[in-house]
């Protein structure tokens, strides 16, 4: 019996770890979305955005306003979906937003410090939560 348990444990130790989408492996210039944001729930993303604490750190709303021309710690996200379309040539708006969340140093808006945004969202948030956030952000068109 003990031998069977030992063999089972040894076999389990030899298994490959699950593959992860390491942020460094993501191609921002991919012609397809890096995350299935279209399957996300914008209401759930909005609820995540509104949380004061997210992934054991400050939530989005703590640092980003949804009002035009209101700057908190980070830039206002009013109309961010439209701005994301042109922010980085050759990068899909959804990829720009996704990478801005999971790898915030990749795209830093001029006039803002590069090291202010939490860097743990890629690992602390589930894929569906990230999709929900991107879906919510993609609804933020300016009302101009």
N, C-alpha and C positions, 0 to 999 in steps of 0.2 A: 504494500500500500504506500509506504513512504517513498519507494522507488518511483511509483507512478506519479506522485505529487511532484517529486523532484524533476522528473522528465517533463511534466507539464509546465513547470515554472521555467525550466531551461528553454523550452520551445517558445514560450511567451516572450522571453527576453531576446530571442533571436529575430523576432518580427521586425519588419521595417516600420519606422515611425510614420504616422500619417503625413502625407504631403501637405505643405502649407503654401499659401500664396504670399511668399515673402515680398514685402513692399518693393525691395530692390529689383525683383524679377519682373515687375509690371512695366509694360511698354505704354507710356502715355500716348504715343502716336498710333496705337492700335486703331484700326478702322472700325472695330466693334467695341461696344461698351465693356469695360473691365468688370462691371458688376451689373447684375440683372435689375437695374433700377426701375425699369418699366413695370416689373412685377411687384415693386414695393408699394407700401400703403402710405400715401401722403399724410393721412390723419395721424397714423402711428409715428411717422417721422416728425410731424409738427409737435406731437406730445413729447417725443425725445428732445427736440430742440428747446422746448419750454422748461425742461427739468433744470433745476438750479444746480444739481449735482449729477454728473454723468460719468460713469466709469471711474468712480472714486476721485474725480476732479471737478473743476468748474464746468457746468453745462454750457451749451452754445449760447443761450440767452444771456448768460452772465457777461459775455464779452462782445456779442454781436447784436446790434439792433436790427429790427425789421422796418424801421422808419427811414425815410429818405434823409440823407445828410445828418444823421445822428451817429456820431462815433463814440463808442465805448472804449474798450481795450483794442478790439479789432475793428475791421471795416464794417460798415452797415451792409447787411445782406439784402436790402431792398433792391429788387431787380437783378439779383445775382444770376439768375438763369440766362438773361439776355447778355449780361457782361461776360459770362463764362463762355459764350459762343465765340467771342473774339479775343479773349484774354491771351490765349496761347495759340498761335497759328498752327493748324494741323492737328489740334487736340480737340476731341469731342467735348462738348460742354459737360456731359455727365462724367467723363473721365477726369476732366479738370476739377470738378467738384469732389469726386471720390478721392482723388489723390491729394487734394487740399486737406481732406479730413485725415486720411491714413498716413500721409507723409507730408506734413505741413511745411517743411522746409523747401519742398520742391517748387512751390509757387507762393511767393511772398508778395503781397500787394505793396507797391511803392509807398513809402512813408510809414510803414509798420515794421516793428522789430521781427526778426526771423525766428526767435526762440520763445515766443510767448504762448503759442498754442500747445495744448497737451499733445504728447507724442505717443500716447498709449492707446488711442482709439482703434488702431489696426488689430490689436490683440485683445483689448478689453470689450469691444463691441462685437456682437455676432454679425455674420454676413447679412442676415435679414434686417437687422437694425441699421446697418450701413446703407442697405438698399432703400430702406424707409426714409432715412435722412436725405439721401441723394434725391429720391422722388419728391420729397417735400421741397427741397431747394430748387428743383427744376420747375416747381409751380410758382416761384417767386419772380414773376415778370413785373417790370415797372408798369405803373398805371398811366404813364405819360401819353 
